[in-house]
Amino acid sequence: MENIYAALLLHKIGKEVNEENVKSVVAAAGAEIDESQIKSLIASLKGVDIAKELESASLVATAPAGGDEKSAPKGVPSDEGKAKPKEEKKEAAAEGLSALFG
């Protein structure tokens, strides 16, 4: 996780996200350096526009709750229809209780 934070910090301050810089940030933080994890992270970030990914992640995090699918970001399911089954169960339970008491 510290490697990801290091990459995000480097991106934020405008430095190149590469193995050397990530190692420096992790070492400065006093965390243990795992070279294989750093290499894997750098390889997985090749060709990725970090700014664009962060922007799309923030859009998902601030998506309106309970809107229809058109207002939700692409790939985020709508909450529509999820509250109805609970309401129906409560109504059914109330009907069952009224039958007990006439």
TAKAGI-V277915 format. One record per helix or strand of 3 or more residues. SS is the DSSP state (H for helix, E for strand). FROM is the first residue (numbers start at 0). LEN is the number of residues. Records with the same first field share a line. If there is no record, write none. Layout:
# TAKAGI-V277915
SS->FROM-LEN / FROM-LEN
This chain:
# TAKAGI-V277915
H->1-11 / 18-11 / 34-11 / 49-12 / 83-17
